[in-house]
Amino acid sequence: MQLIPGNLINDVRSSGWVDAMVASSPPANDATTSILLARDSENAYRNWMIRHPSAVGSIEQILLHAHGKRFVLFLDYDGTLSPIVANPDRAFMSNAMRSAVKHAAEYFPTAIITGRSYDKVYEFIGLTELYYAGSHGMDIIGPIKKSDPAVDHNLYPLLQHQPACSRFIPMIENVFRSLVENTKAIKGARIENNKFCVTVHYRLVDQNNWPKIAEIVLDILKEYPDLKLTHGRKVLEVRPVIDWNKGRAVEFLLESLGLSNSDDVIPIYVGDDQSDEDAFTVLRKANRGFGIIVSSIPRETNAFYSLRDPSEVLYFLKYLVRWKNSIDA
Ligand SMILES: O=P(O)(O)OC[C@H]1O[C@H](O[C@H]2O[C@H](CO)[C@@H](O)[C@H](O)[C@H]2O)[C@H](O)[C@@H](O)[C@@H]1O
């Protein structure tokens, strides 16, 4: 992943960011070229799957390996549990997916690890029994419980951790306001405040204006040496320079749940975004469990398995639940 520490920002030419923005957007083609390209891409995808087999196709093998062991699930939200859509406020998950995640959490410790703020992702998912790591893992909140449901009506989280100091919240708020102000003339630009990070959406911006977007973001960041810039799916993201990411959040959660040193624990991380690579890398390096990348095109990744899209994620989750239910019966 490209990470630009704030104090190096002056050395970065905005064209590097524009290249990254363009790279995630294939050009349009005529009908015949599209058919030929589709065939080539299907072949390329099949070849890629030799290195990253389908988690659905390999599910029996995965379960064989899991005999007598415990799964822990880490799930990204956008592009994994919900399909990618143009309007980030409308990235709803289906009821079928919500129900699959709910059932999964009955059998396995389950965490949502997302670039979204905790509030926003909770609004979409609405399940109190999950662990959530919002703002790319910088806002961790455990299942919401009542200490004694008979007498206590106050809800409280079992676990709470914010590795970035609270001083980043007003800083992010200021950057958010400056970005809203400075991009308001660019049609389609959209800025999202994710509490410990700001997301700059350019999916609906004319490509001719992408350099302008990159320039505005880099200009504002010059004033904030404690913030850095990363790149996701048609988004630029501004975050604290602290050494924390989705991978660190996974390590923290495993540790907090007392599951980090047990050989009988299999962490599974499912995600589609560049930021999920940090978590895939953590699992691969520790040789623990495995990452599953959600992608319908071949991509460089540290995940071991692959799934094409959220509908395959749904199938995979339901299969795990059915399997666990059958062995517990
Ligand atoms: O870690 P995630 O849960 O994958 O969150 C990453 C970003 O996801 C959202 O943006 C992405 O999904 C949008 C809705 O489908 C899409 O319009 C956008 O182009 C994608 O990048 C979210 O809006 C961001 O705040 C998250 O950081």
The ligand as an ORCA input file, in Angstrom:
! r2SCAN-3c Opt
* xyz 0 1
  O     -12.887     -0.882      4.867
  P     -14.173     -0.806      4.113
  O     -15.354     -1.246      4.902
  O     -14.087     -1.507      2.769
  O     -14.354      0.755      3.820
  C     -13.521      1.406      2.849
  C     -14.262      2.597      2.314
  O     -15.533      2.102      1.881
  C     -16.484      3.043      1.410
  O     -16.094      3.444      0.111
  C     -16.164      2.390     -0.827
  O     -17.537      1.958     -0.951
  C     -18.441      2.982     -1.446
  C     -19.850      2.415     -1.410
  O     -19.941      1.205     -2.118
  C     -17.985      3.394     -2.862
  O     -18.833      4.435     -3.361
  C     -16.510      3.911     -2.784
  O     -16.061      4.205     -4.093
  C     -15.614      2.832     -2.168
  O     -14.296      3.303     -1.993
  C     -16.660      4.179      2.366
  O     -17.509      5.151      1.807
  C     -15.335      4.772      2.819
  O     -15.580      5.717      3.828
  C     -14.480      3.656      3.379
  O     -13.238      4.158      3.822
*
